[in-house]
Amino acid sequence: WLRHEYGRLVMAVTDQWERYDIHFMTGPEFRAVDPATVKPLVRATKPPSGKPASGQPMLPEKLHGLVQEFLRVMGLLNVAVGRREFIVGAEGVLLLRKMLIDLMVEANGSPVRGGAKRLNEFLTEDQRLALEESLVFEASPEALIKANITLARLFVPLAKQIFAERGMTWPTAFEEATRAHVKKTTGAEF
């Protein structure tokens, strides 16, 4: 199996299931990667200096967008519950969990993860355990509501902390409107 992504990444799996991800990088891109996570196949004339302990912090616009999208998805909880669309609701839970993971990694210094299949080392033990607990899901309105509320109770305080640390303005009106909407339509509070 062989696949090319964006002209710069080649992913291959042999018939013995040996997996290779070959990423073609510029010198500056390679210097931003944790040397422990990669093996250069071709060495430049001078070796890279290694990467700093963390990547670049999320831009304020992106962080605002992440929070707004989280609140928007939370506000759609009543649609999945009301229609008994548990598969769609589970997709919403996955979106919320992914946004929470992105926020947790950001809170931990926004390290460069180096791959989609590596996460544990970039989370605190408490964060990892909280995320693992959120994996349990069954097809019922109660379970769907519980999963969403659990993730919101983790996401919102952490996001507020990051906003405060960076001197950013929290979207209070949108949060309050979302909280009121979720409570009115599902009876749940976060």
Salt bridges, closest charged atoms under 4 A:
GLU5 OE2 - ARG3 NH2 2.24
ASP21 OD2 - ARG19 NH1 2.59
GLU29 OE1 - ARG8 NH2 2.19
GLU69 OE2 - ARG72 NH2 2.73
ASP102 OD1 - LYS98 NZ 2.64
GLU106 OE2 - ARG166 NH2 2.55
GLU121 OE2 - ARG118 NH2 2.61
GLU132 OE2 - ARG128 NH1 2.89
GLU175 OE1 - LYS160 NZ 3.17
GLU175 OE2 - ARG179 NE 2.72
GLU189 OE2 - LYS183 NZ 3.59
